[in-house]
Amino acid sequence: MDNEEARKHLEDDAVRVGDLIGGIRDEILAAGAAGDGSPSGRAEPQEESGSELFEREKELSILESLEKELAEIQAAIERIESGTYGIDERTGAPINPARLEAMPTARTNIDNDSTRRD
């Protein structure tokens, strides 16, 4: 995949992730604006409030993950613009094209990926 194909793929991903972020934010705001300060906006038995709190925490966790994903996508687009896309940030060697195909936001070769578990 050349840089222009990568850019198109990344831009499409950025739109998709941005839409997901917007939807989750809307859900969180709607739940918060629903009323009296309880998670659902209405007084409920303790077990239901706990369930709603769990759902809110889950939504916030998903939102945080999506925001990190969007930041990685934007960073990859910036690397394309600066001419450093596809270059391992640790070694300066080219990143394997198959890795970039599978993970267009890759910053390193798989041998240098600190998140990898052996």
DODRENBA-46111 format. One line per 10 residues: for each residue x, y, z of N, C-alpha, C. Coordinates in pm, 1 decimal. Example, Ala and Ser with C-alpha at 12.3 -4.5 7.8 and 13.67 -1.06 7.14 Angstrom:
BEGIN
1319.0 -569.0 780.0 1230.0 -450.0 780.0 1320.0 -330.0 780.0; 1285.0 -225.0 708.0 1367.0 -106.0 714.0 1290.0 3.0 787.0
END
This chain:
BEGIN
85.7 -115.6 0.0 0.0 0.0 0.0 91.1 122.9 0.0; 69.6 212.6 -95.2 150.2 335.1 -98.7 92.7 437.4 -0.2; 164.0 548.2 15.0 123.8 648.1 114.7 -13.3 708.5 87.6; -48.0 727.5 -38.3 -180.1 784.7 -68.5 -291.7 686.9 -33.9; -269.6 558.0 -61.4 -368.5 456.9 -21.1 -378.9 451.3 131.1; -264.2 458.3 197.5 -263.4 457.1 344.0 -337.8 578.4 398.4; -312.0 695.2 339.2 -379.8 817.1 384.1 -531.5 802.6 369.5; -576.9 752.3 255.9 -720.5 735.2 232.0 -780.2 639.8 335.3; -710.7 528.9 357.5 -757.6 430.5 455.6 -764.0 492.9 595.4; -659.7 565.9 632.9 -654.9 630.2 764.0 -762.2 738.3 777.9
-782.4 817.0 673.2 -886.1 920.8 678.5 -1024.8 859.2 692.7; -1048.7 748.5 621.3 -1177.0 677.8 635.5 -1194.3 626.0 778.1; -1086.1 569.4 833.9 -1090.7 520.9 971.7 -1116.9 634.9 1069.3; -1054.6 751.0 1044.5 -1073.5 866.5 1132.8 -1220.0 909.8 1134.0; -1283.7 909.1 1019.2 -1425.8 945.6 1011.8 -1510.1 843.4 1087.7; -1482.9 715.7 1065.0 -1558.8 608.9 1131.5 -1544.7 619.6 1283.5; -1421.1 633.0 1331.2 -1397.3 641.1 1475.4 -1456.2 770.4 1531.9; -1442.6 879.6 1458.9 -1501.5 1006.2 1503.1 -1652.2 996.7 1517.5; -1717.0 927.5 1424.1 -1861.8 907.1 1433.5 -1898.4 824.7 1557.0; -1820.0 720.1 1584.4 -1844.9 638.7 1703.2 -1828.6 721.5 1830.6
-1723.7 803.3 1834.7 -1700.2 890.2 1950.4 -1818.4 984.7 1969.6; -1864.2 1045.3 1861.8 -1977.9 1136.7 1869.9 -2102.4 1068.4 1922.3; -2127.9 947.4 1876.2 -2245.2 873.0 1921.8 -2239.2 839.9 2069.7; -2123.0 797.5 2115.4 -2109.0 763.7 2257.1 -2119.6 889.1 2343.1; -2057.6 997.5 2298.9 -2068.8 1123.4 2374.8 -2214.4 1167.7 2384.1; -2288.1 1154.4 2273.9 -2430.0 1191.0 2274.7 -2507.6 1106.7 2375.7; -2478.8 975.6 2379.8 -2546.5 887.4 2475.3 -2515.3 927.9 2618.9; -2388.5 957.8 2645.2 -2348.3 996.8 2780.6 -2415.5 1127.9 2820.4; -2415.2 1224.7 2729.2 -2478.1 1353.6 2758.7 -2628.5 1339.3 2778.0; -2692.4 1257.2 2696.0 -2836.8 1236.6 2708.5 -2870.4 1171.6 2841.9
-2789.7 1076.3 2884.1 -2814.5 1010.2 3012.5 -2796.1 1108.3 3127.2; -2696.1 1194.6 3117.2 -2671.1 1292.3 3222.3 -2775.3 1401.6 3227.4; -2833.1 1435.1 3113.6 -2932.3 1542.6 3106.8 -3073.8 1492.4 3132.9; -3087.4 1363.6 3158.2 -3220.4 1305.3 3171.4 -3294.5 1349.4 3296.4; -3224.3 1409.1 3392.5 -3304.2 1452.9 3505.7 -3231.9 1485.8 3632.7; -3257.6 1406.5 3735.2 -3228.7 1445.3 3872.8 -3087.8 1416.8 3922.8; -2996.5 1384.2 3836.6 -2860.8 1359.1 3881.2 -2829.8 1212.3 3901.3; -2932.3 1127.8 3906.2 -2904.3 985.3 3911.1 -2856.8 944.5 3772.7; -2788.4 830.5 3760.6 -2734.8 793.8 3628.7 -2838.5 793.9 3517.5; -2962.8 759.1 3548.9 -3065.4 755.0 3445.0 -3151.2 880.0 3443.6
-3133.8 966.3 3542.1 -3215.9 1085.4 3550.4 -3342.7 1065.3 3630.6; -3362.7 948.2 3687.0 -3480.7 924.4 3769.1 -3439.5 840.0 3889.3; -3511.6 854.5 3995.7 -3481.3 776.3 4115.4 -3513.3 630.4 4087.4; -3420.6 541.4 4122.0 -3439.5 399.6 4095.9 -3389.3 319.3 4214.1; -3431.0 195.4 4222.0 -3374.8 109.0 4325.7 -3222.8 99.0 4310.6; -3156.1 69.2 4421.3 -3009.8 64.8 4424.3 -2951.4 -23.8 4314.2; -3007.6 -142.5 4293.9 -2950.5 -234.2 4195.0 -2959.9 -178.7 4052.7; -3064.8 -107.7 4021.3 -3075.6 -48.5 3888.4 -2977.1 66.0 3872.5; -2958.5 146.0 3974.6 -2861.9 254.9 3967.9 -2721.6 200.0 3948.5; -2690.1 90.9 4018.0 -2559.7 27.2 4001.5 -2540.2 -23.7 3860.6
-2645.3 -79.1 3803.8 -2638.9 -128.7 3666.7 -2615.4 -14.6 3568.5; -2685.4 94.8 3590.8 -2667.9 210.4 3502.1 -2529.5 270.9 3518.0; -2479.1 273.0 3641.9 -2344.3 323.7 3665.8 -2242.1 236.7 3593.6; -2261.8 105.2 3598.7 -2173.8 13.2 3526.9 -2175.7 43.5 3377.4; -2293.6 63.8 3321.6 -2305.0 94.5 3178.8 -2234.9 225.4 3144.9; -2249.6 324.9 3230.0 -2184.3 454.2 3207.8 -2032.4 437.8 3209.8; -1981.6 362.1 3307.6 -1837.3 338.4 3316.2 -1787.7 263.8 3192.8; -1867.0 169.7 3145.0 -1830.5 95.2 3024.4 -1825.0 189.0 2904.6; -1923.9 276.1 2891.6 -1924.5 372.9 2781.4 -1804.0 466.2 2788.6; -1769.7 510.4 2909.6 -1653.7 598.5 2925.5 -1524.2 527.0 2888.5
-1513.9 399.9 2922.2 -1395.7 321.5 2887.4 -1384.2 304.4 2736.1; -1495.8 274.5 2672.0 -1497.1 261.8 2526.0 -1461.5 395.4 2462.2; -1516.5 503.7 2514.3 -1486.8 637.0 2463.0 -1337.4 666.3 2472.2; -1276.6 635.2 2584.9 -1133.3 658.0 2602.7 -1051.5 577.6 2501.3; -1088.7 452.1 2479.9 -1018.6 368.2 2382.3 -1031.8 424.7 2241.2; -1151.7 468.4 2206.1 -1173.1 525.6 2073.3 -1095.8 656.0 2055.3; -1088.3 737.4 2159.7 -1011.8 862.2 2150.4 -863.3 833.5 2130.0; -811.3 730.0 2196.8 -671.7 690.1 2176.5 -651.1 640.3 2033.7; -746.3 561.2 1984.2 -737.3 511.0 1847.0 -737.0 626.6 1747.6; -823.9 724.8 1768.4 -829.0 840.7 1679.8 -697.5 918.2 1684.5
-639.2 932.6 1801.9 -510.4 1002.1 1814.4 -401.4 928.1 1737.3; -401.9 795.4 1741.8 -303.4 716.7 1666.7 -324.0 733.0 1515.7; -448.9 736.4 1473.4 -479.4 756.6 1331.4 -429.8 893.5 1286.7; -458.4 995.7 1365.8 -414.6 1131.1 1331.1 -262.5 1141.1 1329.8; -196.3 1072.7 1422.7 -49.7 1073.0 1425.4 6.6 1005.7 1300.2; -57.6 899.1 1254.1 -12.2 831.3 1132.5 -28.3 922.7 1010.9; -138.9 995.6 1003.9 -159.3 1090.8 893.9 -51.8 1199.1 898.6; -18.1 1245.7 1018.1 88.8 1345.3 1032.0 223.2 1289.5 986.1; 247.8 1160.2 1012.9 373.0 1098.6 966.5 376.0 1091.0 814.2; 261.7 1067.0 752.3 256.9 1068.4 605.5 294.2 1207.1 555.8
234.5 1309.1 616.9 259.8 1447.4 574.9 405.2 1489.1 595.8; 467.7 1437.3 700.9 606.2 1476.2 729.9 709.1 1387.5 660.0; 661.1 1282.2 592.8 752.2 1193.9 520.6 816.2 1086.2 606.4; 764.5 1065.0 727.0 822.0 962.6 814.5 732.9 839.9 829.3; 622.1 836.1 756.4 532.0 721.0 764.8 603.7 598.1 710.2; 589.2 487.1 781.0 650.8 362.6 736.8 795.1 347.7 781.3; 842.2 440.9 864.5 977.9 434.5 917.4 968.5 402.5 1066.6; 1039.0 298.7 1109.0 1040.0 258.0 1249.3 1091.4 373.0 1335.3; 1013.0 413.6 1433.8 1050.1 527.1 1518.6 1170.1 497.7 1607.8; 1199.2 372.0 1631.6 1311.8 337.2 1718.7 1440.4 313.5 1641.6
1429.7 249.6 1526.1 1551.5 210.5 1454.1 1576.5 290.9 1328.1; 1473.6 354.0 1274.0 1487.3 426.1 1147.9 1478.4 335.8 1025.8; 1456.6 207.1 1047.1 1443.7 111.2 936.9 1300.7 115.3 882.9; 1283.3 76.5 756.9 1147.4 70.4 702.0 1062.8 -33.5 777.2; 936.5 0.3 799.2 843.0 -94.1 860.4 795.2 -188.9 751.6; 787.1 -316.1 785.7 742.7 -418.1 691.5 607.9 -376.9 631.3; 597.6 -374.6 497.6 471.6 -334.9 433.1 351.4 -419.1 477.3; 372.9 -547.2 504.4 262.4 -632.3 550.3 211.2 -584.2 686.4; 301.5 -537.4 770.8 259.9 -483.8 901.5 177.4 -357.3 882.7; 222.4 -269.1 793.9 147.1 -146.0 768.2 11.5 -175.9 705.4
6.6 -278.3 623.7 -121.2 -318.4 563.1 -218.4 -363.7 671.8; -167.4 -442.3 767.0 -251.8 -494.3 874.5 -280.7 -390.1 981.5; -183.5 -301.2 1004.7 -196.3 -201.4 1111.3 -139.1 -68.9 1061.0; -218.1 8.4 987.9 -167.6 131.4 925.5 -114.5 235.7 1023.7; -147.0 221.6 1151.3 -97.3 316.9 1251.3 34.6 272.5 1314.4; 91.5 161.5 1267.7 214.6 108.3 1328.0 326.0 212.3 1327.1; 394.9 221.3 1440.2 507.5 313.7 1455.1 641.4 240.4 1449.0; 636.9 108.9 1470.9 759.5 29.2 1475.1 738.9 -102.9 1402.3; 850.1 -168.3 1371.6 843.6 -305.4 1323.5 799.3 -393.5 1438.7; 748.7 -509.0 1407.2 696.1 -596.9 1511.1 804.5 -636.2 1610.5
929.8 -647.4 1567.1 1039.2 -682.2 1657.8 1063.2 -574.4 1762.2; 1023.2 -451.0 1733.4 1046.3 -338.5 1823.8 920.5 -293.2 1895.4; 811.9 -367.0 1880.4 683.9 -327.6 1939.1 681.7 -364.5 2086.9; 685.4 -264.9 2173.5 690.3 -288.6 2318.1 559.4 -343.8 2372.8; 450.4 -335.4 2296.2 322.0 -387.3 2343.8 305.3 -534.6 2310.5; 396.9 -590.1 2235.5 388.0 -728.8 2192.2 415.7 -822.7 2308.4; 339.0 -928.8 2314.7 360.3 -1032.6 2415.5 414.5 -1155.5 2346.2; 521.7 -1210.1 2398.4 580.4 -1332.8 2341.1 523.0 -1455.8 2405.3
END
